[in-house]
Amino acid sequence: MPASNLAQCPPGDAGAHVTPLERGALLAAFEAPGHSLPRMGNGFVAMPARRAQSGAATGHSVTKRIALRLQRLDLVQFDDEFCPSRLTLTPAGCALAQQLLAPANEPTR
C-alpha cells in the first residue's frame, strides 16, 4: 500500500503501512532530544547523546526525501518550509512512534 494511503487506515493499523525507512526515521526522531533532528550535510541526523568510545560517531541519518514523505503524512514538521534546519515530530508522529515501539517492548512467549 502506498504511503499516501496511511491517512486512510484505521488508527490501530497505521504502523503496518509505514515503510522500513519511515519507521527508522520516526524512531530516530522520537528518541532524539526534544523529538527533533538537526540538519547536517545531506540529511537530518540523530547523533547519540553520549559516546562511550573515541573515534567516529555513528548516527541515524534521515534523507530529505523521507522527511518530505513524513511531512506529507503530517508526522513531522520543519522549522522553515523552504530551507529547513530542523525536523520535529508532530503529536501524530509521536503517537505513531510510540505505537511502533509498543510491540518491541512486549515480552515474547
C-alpha positions as CSV (number, residue, x, y, z in Angstrom):
1,M,0.0,0.0,0.0
2,P,1.5,3.4,-0.9
3,A,2.5,5.7,2.0
4,S,-0.2,8.2,0.8
5,N,-2.9,5.8,2.0
6,L,-1.6,5.8,5.5
7,A,-4.1,8.6,6.5
8,Q,-7.0,6.3,5.3
9,C,-6.0,3.4,7.6
10,P,-7.7,2.8,10.9
11,P,-5.7,4.2,13.9
12,G,-4.7,0.8,15.2
13,D,-3.4,-0.3,11.8
14,A,-1.3,2.7,10.9
15,G,2.0,1.2,11.9
16,A,1.6,-1.7,9.5
17,H,1.8,0.6,6.5
18,V,5.0,2.5,7.4
19,T,7.9,1.6,5.2
20,P,11.2,0.5,7.0
21,L,12.9,3.8,6.2
22,E,10.0,5.8,7.5
23,R,9.9,3.6,10.6
24,G,13.6,4.2,11.2
25,A,13.2,8.0,10.8
26,L,10.3,8.1,13.2
27,L,12.0,6.1,15.8
28,A,15.3,8.1,15.5
29,A,13.4,11.4,15.9
30,F,11.3,10.0,18.8
31,E,14.5,9.0,20.7
32,A,16.3,12.3,20.0
33,P,16.2,15.2,22.5
34,G,13.0,17.2,22.0
35,H,11.9,14.7,19.3
36,S,13.9,16.8,16.9
37,L,16.7,16.2,14.4
38,P,19.1,18.9,13.2
39,R,20.1,19.0,9.6
40,M,23.7,18.2,8.8
41,G,25.2,17.6,5.4
42,N,22.8,15.6,3.2
43,G,20.1,14.9,5.8
44,F,18.7,15.1,9.3
45,V,21.0,13.3,11.8
46,A,20.2,11.7,15.1
47,M,23.5,11.6,17.0
48,P,23.9,9.6,20.2
49,A,23.9,11.9,23.3
50,R,27.0,10.3,24.8
51,R,29.7,8.2,23.2
52,A,31.5,5.5,25.2
53,Q,34.4,5.3,22.8
54,S,36.7,7.6,21.0
55,G,36.6,7.7,17.2
56,A,34.0,8.3,14.6
57,A,30.4,8.6,15.9
58,T,27.7,6.7,14.1
59,G,24.1,8.1,14.0
60,H,20.9,7.5,12.1
61,S,20.6,9.7,9.0
62,V,17.2,10.7,7.6
63,T,17.2,11.9,3.9
64,K,15.2,14.9,2.8
65,R,13.1,12.6,0.6
66,I,12.0,10.5,3.6
67,A,11.5,13.7,5.7
68,L,9.2,15.1,3.0
69,R,7.2,11.9,2.8
70,L,6.7,12.1,6.6
71,Q,5.7,15.8,6.3
72,R,3.1,14.9,3.7
73,L,1.6,12.4,6.1
74,D,1.7,15.2,8.8
75,L,4.0,13.2,11.1
76,V,6.8,15.8,11.1
77,Q,7.2,19.5,10.6
78,F,10.1,21.6,9.5
79,D,11.3,24.8,11.3
80,D,11.4,26.6,7.9
81,E,9.4,25.4,4.9
82,F,11.9,26.4,2.2
83,C,15.2,25.8,3.9
84,P,14.7,23.5,6.9
85,S,17.5,23.2,9.5
86,R,15.4,21.1,11.9
87,L,12.8,18.3,11.7
88,T,10.4,17.8,14.6
89,L,7.8,15.2,15.2
90,T,4.2,16.3,15.4
91,P,1.9,14.9,18.1
92,A,0.6,12.4,15.5
93,G,4.2,11.4,14.7
94,C,5.0,10.9,18.4
95,A,1.8,8.7,18.8
96,L,2.8,6.6,15.8
97,A,6.4,6.2,17.1
98,Q,5.0,5.1,20.5
99,Q,2.7,2.6,18.7
100,L,5.7,1.3,16.7
101,L,7.8,0.8,19.9
102,A,5.0,-0.9,21.8
103,P,5.3,-4.4,20.1
104,A,9.1,-4.3,20.8
105,N,8.6,-3.7,24.5
106,E,6.1,-6.6,24.9
107,P,7.6,-9.9,26.3
108,T,7.9,-12.8,23.9
109,R,6.5,-16.2,24.6
